[in-house]
Amino acid sequence: MTREAFGAEFVGAEGFLDTATFGLPPRFVAEAVRDCLRSWEQGKLEVDGFDEPVAASRAAYASLIGTDEHGVAMGTSVSSVLGLVAASIPNGSSVVTLPGEFTSVTFPFAAQAARGVTVTELPAGQLEDAAGGFDVVAVSLVQSADGAVVDVDRLCRSVAESGALTVIDATQALGWKNVELSWADVAVAASYKWLLGPRGVAWMSLSKRMVGALVPHAANFSAGEDMWSSLYGLPLRLARDARRFDSSPVWFSVLGAGLSLPWMASLDRVAVEGHCVGLANRLRAELELPPTESAIVSIPVTHAAEALHRAGIRASVRAGATRVAFYLYNTDDDLDRILEAL
């Protein structure tokens, strides 16, 4: 059954509470991707037609996090763009993160151990207070496993005078949470969860010092100052802004993202956050869990997922608990079905 939410139609939204795993595209996005696949099948694909969705998604991402599009690079996944960051920090750098952090954030830095890079895990609260004593702090704004939210004000105070690089993964926040990340040296997010695009696109905003510090290890013609005159031959001629770090676009994925992100950026983000967190906190209240400002609810019973599945609710199991995620296409009916099932 199709649902309408915030002016768009969603197929399959009824009982779908697993956006923290993947989001449902608005119908107009899915139809555009299907049309593009038909053009490919028929040999009518226009390759330069993907330039516009690349530009549109870049601008929309910049708008969503409150930064300038000239500081935004496009990649294919969070780990691929953070790999550039991790490879560019100095030998012997110290990195701090949270225990149980999503490995797309931590593995790129842990892989630099041969250069003397160390990664230390500190629990929430301690991390925010101690971050200024490390060279790099790398954390998710919202934790994938349980929806816990980093204390941004506390973190910003800690790193303000230290010079520590702040690397923030906003994948589990951007879309439902009204955020402002212009203060971060690096802010990354993948398309396929709360940004409602296909898998295969991620963005990375960079501070001016990071644009100067990163090495474009994956340099390619798409990152050229003029892409279509950068197809053959030397010398190296990359874009002067953050686009120099772009990966070559995944065509069909970036087409979808070029539609979903501008639509997301046009919404009243305060209203979206209020809707999502409101539903989540109603569930927490019914289950006698403490309220938080997160759209992700971790129910500390693994077998709850089985009961939800029998009731037609799509959820997931993470870190030994059942995880449900409320988004703009979820309603009171979904909440009632969860409560009845549990």
Secondary structure by P-SEA (a helix, b strand, c coil): cccccccccccccccccccccbbbccaaaaaaaaaaaaaaaacccccccaaaaaaaaaaaaaaaaccccccbbbcccaaaaaaaaaaccccbbbbbbcccccccccaaaaaaccccbbbbbbcaaaaaaacccccbbbbbccccccccccaaaaaaaaaccccbbbbbbccccccccccccccccbbbbbccccccccccbbbbbbcaaaaacccccccccccccccccccccccccccccccccccccaaaaaaaaacaaaaaaacaaaaaaaaaaaaaaaaaaaacccccccccccccccaaaaaaaaacbbbbbcccbbbbbbcccccaaaaaaaaaac
